[in-house]
């Protein structure tokens, strides 16, 4: 428990982002833990994985993973932040929270990632990624994306003048998000305006999407037969493997060096492959 508490304290500091950015992440993580804590084990990652940096001190990161009990539909929750000083003098800050479900349910995951490449530039990825083919599963589409009115949340952010669609360079990533995914770039003229957008627009939308996920996905029992469980296990494993290949295998060695990257990736793979 001491290992968990020390790591969580470091993770929840979000020391390199602005107050509205930190408030959003702390609110989301705290909300997930308040609702799901009885179903989650403490974080048992080693100290040098919960908090790590590169040799010259220009990149720092924190990782927090809590796996779900066997009787829970929660596979694990994963939160992280990365700070990297850029050669141009600025900094890249990435904060993320994802919650994965196991094959006892076919409900979507929850995912948010905030990528800030400058004080006035932000990419927001906020989604409940589907775990079934929506073309072949119209009831799934209706249950999780139409009836929940997720599209209304996307449209709320779209009305903000500084918000524009963002298209990932990875076709794979663009193929796994839902039709209601919020994937946008926000370019503000001033830092103060960016913080206003973060607090008054991004935060309430993210909080509502998380509420929908908790109430309609994480805490609703779904009937899944053995064939469906097998399908979900195979699909989930593939998605997690590709996440490591695309997200971590290229960026971590560049930011933290190969030795640290291997150590962190190996720890994450234990959760992704279980």
C-alpha positions as CSV (number, residue, x, y, z in Angstrom):
1,X,0.0,0.0,0.0
2,X,2.9,2.4,0.7
3,X,4.2,1.8,-2.8
4,X,0.7,2.6,-4.2
5,X,0.3,5.8,-2.1
6,X,3.7,7.2,-3.0
7,X,3.2,6.5,-6.7
8,X,-0.3,7.9,-6.7
9,X,0.9,11.1,-4.9
10,X,3.5,11.7,-7.5
11,X,1.1,10.9,-10.4
12,X,-1.6,13.2,-9.1
13,X,0.8,16.2,-8.9
14,X,0.7,16.8,-12.7
15,X,3.5,19.2,-12.0
16,X,4.3,20.6,-15.4
17,X,0.8,21.6,-16.6
18,X,-1.4,24.6,-15.9
19,X,-3.9,24.7,-13.1
20,X,-7.0,24.1,-15.3
21,X,-5.2,21.2,-17.0
22,X,-4.3,19.7,-13.6
23,X,-7.7,20.3,-12.2
24,X,-9.3,18.4,-15.1
25,X,-7.0,15.4,-14.8
26,X,-7.3,15.2,-11.0
27,X,-11.1,15.4,-11.2
28,X,-11.3,12.6,-13.8
29,X,-8.9,10.3,-11.9
30,X,-10.6,11.0,-8.6
31,X,-14.0,10.4,-10.1
32,X,-13.0,7.0,-11.5
33,X,-11.4,5.9,-8.2
34,X,-14.3,7.1,-6.1
35,X,-16.7,5.1,-8.1
36,X,-14.6,2.0,-8.8
37,X,-12.1,1.9,-5.9
38,X,-13.7,-1.3,-4.3
39,X,-13.1,-3.1,-7.6
40,X,-9.4,-2.0,-8.0
41,X,-6.2,-3.4,-6.5
42,X,-3.5,-0.9,-5.4
43,X,-0.8,0.0,-7.9
44,X,2.1,-2.3,-7.6
45,X,4.4,-0.9,-10.2
46,X,8.1,-0.6,-9.2
47,X,9.2,2.9,-8.1
48,X,11.3,3.3,-11.2
49,X,8.3,2.7,-13.4
50,X,5.8,4.8,-11.4
51,X,8.2,7.7,-11.8
52,X,11.1,7.9,-14.3
53,X,13.2,10.3,-16.3
54,X,16.0,10.4,-18.9
55,X,19.7,10.8,-18.0
56,X,20.0,14.5,-18.6
57,X,16.8,15.4,-16.8
58,X,14.9,17.0,-19.8
59,X,12.2,14.4,-19.8
60,X,10.1,13.3,-16.8
61,X,7.1,11.0,-16.5
62,X,4.8,9.2,-14.1
63,X,2.7,6.1,-14.6
64,X,-0.1,4.7,-12.5
65,X,-1.9,1.4,-13.2
66,X,-4.5,-0.3,-11.1
67,X,-5.8,-3.7,-12.1
68,X,-9.4,-4.8,-11.4
69,X,-10.5,-7.7,-9.2
70,X,-11.3,-11.0,-10.9
71,X,-15.0,-10.5,-10.0
72,X,-15.0,-7.0,-11.6
73,X,-15.6,-6.0,-15.2
74,X,-12.6,-3.6,-14.9
75,X,-9.5,-4.9,-16.5
76,X,-7.3,-2.0,-15.4
77,X,-7.1,1.8,-15.3
78,X,-4.0,3.5,-16.6
79,X,-3.0,7.1,-16.0
80,X,0.2,8.8,-17.0
81,X,1.8,12.2,-17.6
82,X,4.9,12.9,-19.7
83,X,6.9,16.2,-19.7
84,X,9.6,16.7,-22.3
85,X,11.7,19.9,-22.9
86,X,11.9,20.7,-26.6
87,X,15.0,21.8,-28.4
88,X,13.1,25.0,-29.4
89,X,12.9,26.0,-25.7
90,X,9.3,25.0,-25.2
91,X,7.9,21.8,-23.7
92,X,5.7,18.9,-24.7
93,X,3.2,17.8,-22.0
94,X,1.0,14.7,-22.4
95,X,-1.5,13.6,-19.8
96,X,-3.8,10.6,-20.3
97,X,-6.3,8.3,-18.5
98,X,-7.7,5.1,-19.9
99,X,-9.9,2.5,-18.4
100,X,-10.1,-1.0,-19.9
101,X,-12.8,-3.5,-19.4
102,X,-12.4,-7.3,-19.5
103,X,-14.3,-9.9,-21.6
104,X,-17.1,-10.2,-19.1
105,X,-18.6,-7.2,-20.9
106,X,-18.5,-5.9,-24.4
107,X,-19.0,-2.2,-23.4
108,X,-16.6,0.4,-24.7
109,X,-13.4,1.7,-23.0
110,X,-12.9,5.2,-21.7
111,X,-10.0,7.2,-23.1
112,X,-8.7,10.8,-22.7
113,X,-5.4,12.2,-23.8
114,X,-4.3,15.8,-23.7
115,X,-1.3,16.7,-25.8
116,X,0.0,20.2,-25.2
117,X,2.9,21.2,-27.5
118,X,2.9,24.9,-26.4
119,X,1.0,27.1,-23.9
120,X,-1.5,28.0,-26.7
121,X,-1.8,24.7,-28.6
122,X,-3.6,21.6,-27.4
123,X,-4.8,18.3,-28.9
124,X,-7.7,16.6,-27.2
125,X,-8.6,13.0,-27.8
126,X,-11.7,11.9,-25.8
127,X,-13.6,8.8,-26.7
128,X,-15.4,5.6,-25.7
129,X,-13.7,3.3,-28.3
130,X,-16.0,0.5,-29.4
131,X,-15.1,-3.1,-28.9
132,X,-17.4,-4.5,-31.6
133,X,-17.9,-3.9,-35.3
134,X,-20.5,-1.1,-35.4
135,X,-21.7,-2.1,-38.9
136,X,-22.5,-5.6,-37.7
137,X,-23.8,-4.5,-34.3
138,X,-26.5,-1.7,-34.8
139,X,-27.9,-2.3,-31.3
140,X,-24.4,-1.6,-29.9
141,X,-24.2,1.6,-31.9
142,X,-27.6,2.7,-30.6
143,X,-27.0,1.7,-27.0
144,X,-23.6,3.3,-26.5
145,X,-23.4,6.1,-29.0
146,X,-27.0,7.2,-29.9
147,X,-29.0,6.8,-26.7
148,X,-26.2,8.2,-24.6
149,X,-26.2,11.4,-26.8
150,X,-22.4,11.5,-26.9
151,X,-22.6,13.4,-30.2
152,X,-24.0,16.3,-28.3
153,X,-20.8,16.6,-26.3
154,X,-18.7,16.6,-29.4
155,X,-20.9,19.3,-30.9
156,X,-20.5,21.5,-27.7
157,X,-16.7,21.6,-28.2
158,X,-17.1,22.1,-31.9
159,X,-18.9,25.4,-31.2
160,X,-15.8,26.9,-29.6
161,X,-14.2,29.2,-32.3
162,X,-10.7,28.0,-31.5
163,X,-11.5,24.3,-31.9
164,X,-10.7,22.5,-35.2
165,X,-10.8,18.8,-36.1
166,X,-7.5,17.0,-35.6
167,X,-6.5,14.1,-37.8
168,X,-3.9,11.6,-36.5
169,X,-1.1,10.7,-38.9
170,X,-1.8,7.0,-37.9
171,X,-4.6,5.5,-40.0
172,X,-4.8,2.7,-37.4
173,X,-5.6,5.1,-34.6
174,X,-8.2,6.8,-36.8
175,X,-9.8,3.4,-37.4
176,X,-10.3,2.4,-33.8
177,X,-12.1,5.5,-32.4
178,X,-15.9,5.8,-32.3
179,X,-18.2,7.8,-34.6
180,X,-18.7,10.3,-31.7
181,X,-15.0,10.6,-30.8
182,X,-13.8,14.1,-29.9
183,X,-10.5,14.5,-31.7
184,X,-9.7,18.2,-31.9
185,X,-6.9,20.7,-32.0
186,X,-7.3,23.9,-30.0
187,X,-5.2,26.9,-31.0
188,X,-5.6,30.0,-28.8
189,X,-4.2,33.5,-29.3
190,X,-3.3,33.8,-25.6
191,X,-2.5,31.5,-22.7
192,X,-5.4,33.0,-20.7
193,X,-7.8,32.1,-23.4
194,X,-6.5,28.5,-23.6
195,X,-7.0,28.1,-19.8
196,X,-10.5,29.5,-20.2
197,X,-11.3,27.0,-22.9
198,X,-9.8,24.2,-20.8
199,X,-11.8,25.1,-17.7
200,X,-15.1,26.2,-19.2
201,X,-15.4,23.8,-22.2
202,X,-13.0,20.8,-22.2
203,X,-13.4,20.0,-18.5
204,X,-17.2,19.8,-18.4
205,X,-17.4,17.9,-21.6
206,X,-14.8,15.4,-20.4
207,X,-16.5,15.0,-17.1
208,X,-19.8,14.3,-18.8
209,X,-18.3,11.7,-21.2
210,X,-16.7,10.0,-18.1
211,X,-20.1,10.1,-16.3
212,X,-21.7,8.4,-19.3
213,X,-19.0,5.7,-19.3
214,X,-19.3,5.0,-15.6
215,X,-23.1,4.8,-15.6
216,X,-23.7,3.1,-19.0
217,X,-20.6,1.0,-19.5
218,X,-18.5,0.3,-16.4
219,X,-21.5,-0.3,-14.0
220,X,-24.0,-2.0,-16.3
221,X,-24.0,-5.8,-16.5
222,X,-23.9,-7.1,-20.1
223,X,-24.6,-10.7,-21.1
224,X,-21.7,-12.1,-23.1
225,X,-21.6,-15.7,-24.3
226,X,-18.4,-17.8,-24.6
227,X,-18.0,-17.1,-28.3
228,X,-18.3,-13.4,-27.8
229,X,-15.8,-13.5,-24.9
230,X,-13.3,-15.3,-27.1
231,X,-13.7,-12.6,-29.8
232,X,-13.4,-9.8,-27.2
233,X,-10.2,-11.3,-25.7
234,X,-8.6,-11.6,-29.2
235,X,-9.7,-8.1,-30.3
236,X,-8.7,-6.4,-27.0
237,X,-5.2,-8.1,-27.1
238,X,-4.7,-6.9,-30.6
239,X,-5.7,-3.3,-29.8
240,X,-3.4,-3.3,-26.7
241,X,-0.5,-4.7,-28.7
242,X,-0.9,-2.1,-31.4
243,X,-1.1,0.6,-28.8
244,X,2.3,-0.4,-27.5
245,X,3.8,-0.6,-31.0
246,X,2.4,2.7,-32.2
247,X,2.4,4.8,-29.0
248,X,5.2,3.5,-26.8
249,X,7.8,1.6,-28.9
250,X,8.7,4.7,-30.9
251,X,8.2,7.6,-28.5
252,X,9.6,6.2,-25.2
253,X,13.1,5.3,-26.4
254,X,13.5,8.7,-28.1
255,X,12.4,10.6,-24.9
256,X,13.9,8.4,-22.2
257,X,16.5,6.2,-23.7
258,X,16.2,2.5,-24.6
259,X,17.0,1.1,-21.2
260,X,14.2,3.1,-19.4
261,X,11.8,2.6,-22.3
262,X,12.3,-1.2,-22.1
263,X,11.7,-1.2,-18.4
264,X,8.5,0.8,-18.6
265,X,7.2,-1.0,-21.7
266,X,7.8,-4.4,-20.0
267,X,5.8,-3.3,-17.0
268,X,2.9,-2.1,-19.1
269,X,2.9,-5.3,-21.2
270,X,2.3,-7.4,-18.1
271,X,-1.1,-5.7,-17.8
272,X,-1.8,-5.6,-21.5
273,X,-1.1,-9.3,-22.0
274,X,-2.9,-10.6,-18.9
